């Protein structure tokens, strides 16, 4: 049975709603360690263990500093539970920044990874989800980071989403190779060349094509990705509200609305962000999922289930293997002293050091 450590503080609806989601997940055969203010939680289902952790750093202005200075914070204790082996995956319902900082500090970056990225499968009506990364981990990215994100996203789409040959695109302000910032143009050139080996790179796409059946993986920096995500969520929410208002304007509209109600409910459920469970923190040594802070118990249960499924499907190892096969890992040669034959042995060395301070968090 998979055990998931959950940070119950920081969610908009409070620890009690996260606890209710944990109980739903436990009913599906997942063991949950819930780190939250016990005084705010009533009864929980069998399979959920509540660890009293009332300190929250979800609103901390400097998440990395807060993680270091508050070892008793709920997100830190949850991350430590995964690092120590008490749990196999981490779920946070609070701040993206604190979750990423705790992940970097305790779960650590996977070997060969420049920076972790938040990868979110965004549901599309009548189509499979599109994986967008980064949606909030890194405000700024160098070209080599985005090149690696492309490989990480493609590997994830193959291993988890079951897409045999995912189409990978860069989010830009035009489809031509000359569009975008200098960094984006450099990434385009690199992915079109040797560094794109193993990828099905289709070039640039504009924001209007993210939700179309054009690409399976969309690569961007965390600043642009987070804005795109919030815009998609906002337009979807507002459109559903407008449809409900239109259905109440006249008797004829009410009759039409009544007839359309089942289809509209199906559409709402299809595009509901709670169905995806949250964003994966790709690039860490263990599974981490960041749920949206405004999720209900249904969304938190789904986030826990997504994390458990990631463990069962061995997402970390499969993604890492795909990156290795594509030659996308950042492994620098380390020269050992010469052996008896006078030839120095070369071993992979630790990747470029990137601390939790260097990965500037955009927030989700």
C-alpha positions, 0 to 999 in steps of 0.5 A: 500500500502506498503512503502519501504525506500531505500538508494540510495547512494553507488550503483555502477551505482549511485543514478540515477540507483537506482531511475530508479529501484524505479520508476519500483517498483512504477509502480508495486504498491509499494510506495518508499521513496528514500534517496539519493543525489537529484542532481543526480536524474532526474524525478521519477515516481509517487509513488516515493518520493525523500528525499535529503540525499547526505551523504553516509557512504557506504565506511566507514571503521567502519560502526557502528561508521559511523552510530552513527556519521552521523545521516544525512547519507542516510542509517541512514535516511532510517532506521529511516523512517522504525523505525518511521513507515513512511515505513514498510521495508528497502532496501540498495544498498550500503554497507552490513556493513552500512546496518546491522549497521543501522538495528541493531541501528534503526530496532533492533534485534528481541526478542530472536535473538543472531545475525542477519544473511544475508540470500540469496536465490541463484537461481539454474538451473532447481530447486528452489533456495537454501537459504544460510545464513550467506552470510556476516553479521558475520565474526565469529560465535559461535556454538549457533549462527549457531544453531539459523541460522539453525532454522531461515533459516528453518523457512524462507524457510517454510514461504516465499519459500513455502518449507514444510519440508526444508532440512537443512545442514551445509557447511563443508569440508566433509560430515562426522560428524568429519569434519570441525572446532571444532565449526562446529563439535559442531554445528553438534552434537547439531543439531543432538540432542535436539537442532535440534528438528523440523528441517530436519537436513541432516548433512554436505555438501561440497561446490560442493553440494551447487548448487545441489538438496541436501539441501534447506538451507545451514548454515555457518558463514558470512566469508565462506558464503560470499566467497562461494557466490562470488565464485558461482557468479564469476564462473557463470559469467565466464562460460557465457562469455566463452560460448559466446566466444566459439560461435564466434570461427568459422562459425560452432560455430556461427551457433550453437550459433545462434541455442542455443541463446534462451536456453542460454538466458533462462539459463542466466536469470535463474541464474541471481542474480538480479532475487532474489532481494538481501539478507534478514537481518533475525533477525531484528524486521522489514524487511531489504533487501540488494541488490548487489551494482552492480545491475541495475535498474531491480535488485533494482526494484526486491529488493524493490518488495522482501521487500514489499512482505516480509511485505505482507507475514508477514515474521517477525512474521511467522519466529519468530513464527516458531522459538518460536515453535521450541524452538530456541529463546534465552529467559532467565528467569527473576525472579520477586518478589514473589507474595502473594503465595510466588512463584516468577513469571518468565518472558522472559527477553531481549536476550543476548545483541549484539550491532552493533559492535559485529556483525562483517560484512564480506561485500557483 
